[in-house]
Amino acid sequence: QVQLVESGGGVVQPGGSLRLSCAASGFTFSSYGMHWVRQAPGKGLEWVAFIRYDGSNKYYADSVKGRFTISRDNSKNTLYLQMNSLRAEDTAVYYCAKDTFAYGSGSFFDYWGQGTLVTVSS
Amino acid sequence: VIWMTQSPSLLSASTGDRVTISCRMSQGISSYLAWYQQKPGKAPELLIYAASTLQSGVPSRFSGSGSGTDFTLTISCLQSEDFATYYCQQYYSFPRTFGQGTKLEIK
């Protein structure tokens, strides 16, 4: 069965950096695009970034462009999110989510991880 | 950016009721719309994609309709496990965007 397990969350000071990981299993990771989606405490869902199955294309929300970098290691079945210049408004639960279609250009999310909490505070 | 207006933000209903949630786009997206259900402390779950296609395993009391700019999620005969928050999401263009969410609570 598909499993997505995020890690790397924690408390970081404003201006700091953090790298999130998402370990995938139960499907052919190298065939699917992957997304990061976040949810601030008590708020709605916000899409953050997408990477194609082979890493050839990446897209970002305007709110994180230039500060966050999505990447993947298909040999390790792992997705990453490098977050730099963190701000208080980046405080959220970060979910990794699997795109539905193999070899696609990014659509909707059929499986989600349990999420990892990032808190940006001094 | 495609902006989405989801309404209502809060919906009170009783078990057995039929409810509808609306999602309106700032521009046409054909049928590139998905719906998710989220329960407290849990990750969202996919309910419907392509505006009206039920994800495998989702009960048939859930249905979706619409195309272009106006979409609807309908839950017929509410069950206790349906009280949750619902989100629409467009996948017509980047950045992907979600509606603000509709919290369905017990009346």
Boltz contact constraints between the chains, C-beta under 6 A:
constraints:
  - contact:
      token1: [A, 44]
      token2: [B, 100]
      max_distance: 6.0
  - contact:
      token1: [A, 44]
      token2: [B, 101]
      max_distance: 6.0
  - contact:
      token1: [A, 45]
      token2: [B, 87]
      max_distance: 6.0
  - contact:
      token1: [A, 45]
      token2: [B, 98]
      max_distance: 6.0
  - contact:
      token1: [A, 47]
      token2: [B, 96]
      max_distance: 6.0
  - contact:
      token1: [A, 59]
      token2: [B, 94]
      max_distance: 6.0
  - contact:
      token1: [A, 61]
      token2: [B, 95]
      max_distance: 6.0
  - contact:
      token1: [A, 95]
      token2: [B, 43]
      max_distance: 6.0
  - contact:
      token1: [A, 107]
      token2: [B, 91]
      max_distance: 6.0
  - contact:
      token1: [A, 108]
      token2: [B, 34]
      max_distance: 6.0
  - contact:
      token1: [A, 108]
      token2: [B, 49]
      max_distance: 6.0
  - contact:
      token1: [A, 108]
      token2: [B, 91]
      max_distance: 6.0
  - contact:
      token1: [A, 110]
      token2: [B, 46]
      max_distance: 6.0
  - contact:
      token1: [A, 112]
      token2: [B, 43]
      max_distance: 6.0
  - contact:
      token1: [A, 112]
      token2: [B, 44]
      max_distance: 6.0
  - contact:
      token1: [A, 114]
      token2: [B, 43]
      max_distance: 6.0
